[in-house]
Amino acid sequence: MPRLSGNPLLPGGIERYGRAVQYKRTNKWKRAKTSVKPKKVKKPTVKTVPVGGEKNGETRKVPISRSPRYVFADKPKRPIGYKVKRSPRPAKIRDSITPGTVLILVAGPYRGHRAIFLKALKSGLLLVTGPFLINGVPLRRVNQAFVIATSTKIDVSGLTMLDNVDDDFFKASSANEKLDFFSDKKTRDGRRKKKLPEERVKMQKDVDAPLIAKIKETPYMKKYLASKFTLTKGVHPHALKF
């Protein structure tokens, strides 16, 4: 049976004209748009209340919402320069991100690497680690907007030392001093090379040691964490199951 819509089919079952073009071709924009607006129901402004006394008429109508007794014409509602103080609230962690979940980092210097989620900090950031000895991802904070949660999980319930790790743990030290131009220990901009505090190095080793022992219990888990996430030809991201 021939199509009567004026929109022929191309090979593969695709229509010749899109929705916007077909809307213009059929002159649907000229037709008057009719819409039924709901009737506005007036809310009562007065109510009837009983009144005592024989000569008072038994009932009286009074307004439902009373206006204030004193009206200040010159006084603003809020003083000039008034600002509402809002305390920052940390973002809610996605349900797919739980302690021990293997994440794929999609931004930053470690994009493409896999990392293990340890816990959520008060600021709403995620505390993750590679571990460092497997894929080079150190103990660091990442935003949950730049990670992909996978279905792979590792038991991290025995890491009790994480109670001492918070946002203050990652605060930077005092500004680095300028060095001479011909100094050996400097970067390109002439600043001293950053050296991690001993506390960070010790915490990294304490966290990685039990994690690596757990990873070795699962076959191929070490190679999985060491490999980078990449897309090859013919791989569709929307069809992947992480």
Secondary structure as the mmCIF struct_conf table of DSSP 4:
data_model
#
loop_
_struct_conf.conf_type_id
_struct_conf.id
_struct_conf.beg_label_comp_id
_struct_conf.beg_label_asym_id
_struct_conf.beg_label_seq_id
_struct_conf.end_label_comp_id
_struct_conf.end_label_asym_id
_struct_conf.end_label_seq_id
BEND BEND1 SER A 5 GLY A 6
HELX_LH_PP_P HELX_LH_PP_P1 PRO A 8 PRO A 8
STRN STRN1 LEU A 9 LEU A 10
TURN_TY1_P TURN_TY1_P1 PRO A 11 GLY A 13
STRN STRN2 ILE A 14 GLU A 15
BEND BEND2 ARG A 16 TYR A 17
HELX_RH_AL_P HELX_RH_AL_P1 ARG A 19 ARG A 25
TURN_TY1_P TURN_TY1_P2 THR A 26 ASN A 27
HELX_RH_3T_P HELX_RH_3T_P1 LYS A 28 LYS A 30
BEND BEND3 ARG A 31 ARG A 31
HELX_LH_PP_P HELX_LH_PP_P2 ALA A 32 LYS A 33
HELX_LH_PP_P HELX_LH_PP_P3 LYS A 37 PRO A 44
STRN STRN3 VAL A 46 PRO A 50
BEND BEND4 GLY A 53 GLY A 53
TURN_TY1_P TURN_TY1_P3 GLU A 54 GLY A 57
BEND BEND5 GLU A 58 GLU A 58
STRN STRN4 THR A 59 PRO A 63
BEND BEND6 ILE A 64 SER A 65
HELX_LH_PP_P HELX_LH_PP_P4 ARG A 66 PRO A 68
BEND BEND7 ARG A 69 TYR A 70
BEND BEND8 ALA A 73 ASP A 74
BEND BEND9 LYS A 77 ARG A 78
TURN_TY1_P TURN_TY1_P4 ILE A 80 GLY A 81
HELX_LH_PP_P HELX_LH_PP_P5 PRO A 90 ARG A 94
TURN_TY1_P TURN_TY1_P5 ASP A 95 SER A 96
TURN_TY1_P TURN_TY1_P6 PRO A 99 GLY A 100
STRN STRN5 THR A 101 LEU A 105
BEND BEND10 ALA A 107 GLY A 108
TURN_TY1_P TURN_TY1_P7 PRO A 109 GLY A 112
STRN STRN6 ARG A 114 ALA A 120
TURN_TY1_P TURN_TY1_P8 LYS A 122 SER A 123
BEND BEND11 GLY A 124 GLY A 124
HELX_LH_PP_P HELX_LH_PP_P6 LEU A 125 LEU A 125
STRN STRN7 LEU A 126 THR A 129
HELX_RH_AL_P HELX_RH_AL_P2 PHE A 132 ASN A 135
BEND BEND12 GLY A 136 GLY A 136
BEND BEND13 LEU A 139 LEU A 139
STRN STRN8 ARG A 140 VAL A 142
HELX_RH_3T_P HELX_RH_3T_P2 GLN A 144 PHE A 146
STRN STRN9 VAL A 147 LYS A 153
TURN_TY1_P TURN_TY1_P9 SER A 157 GLY A 158
HELX_RH_3T_P HELX_RH_3T_P3 THR A 160 ASN A 164
HELX_RH_3T_P HELX_RH_3T_P4 ASP A 167 PHE A 170
BEND BEND14 SER A 174 SER A 174
HELX_LH_PP_P HELX_LH_PP_P7 ALA A 175 GLU A 177
STRN STRN10 LYS A 178 LYS A 178
TURN_TY1_P TURN_TY1_P10 PHE A 181 PHE A 182
BEND BEND15 ASP A 184 LYS A 185
STRN STRN11 LYS A 186 LYS A 186
TURN_TY1_P TURN_TY1_P11 ARG A 188 ASP A 189
BEND BEND16 GLY A 190 GLY A 190
STRN STRN12 ARG A 191 ARG A 192
HELX_LH_PP_P HELX_LH_PP_P8 LYS A 193 LYS A 194
HELX_RH_AL_P HELX_RH_AL_P3 GLU A 198 GLU A 217
BEND BEND17 THR A 218 THR A 218
TURN_TY1_P TURN_TY1_P12 PRO A 219 TYR A 220
HELX_RH_AL_P HELX_RH_AL_P4 MET A 221 ALA A 226
BEND BEND18 SER A 227 SER A 227
HELX_LH_PP_P HELX_LH_PP_P9 LYS A 228 PHE A 229
TURN_TY1_P TURN_TY1_P13 LYS A 233 GLY A 234
HELX_RH_3T_P HELX_RH_3T_P5 PRO A 237 ALA A 239
#
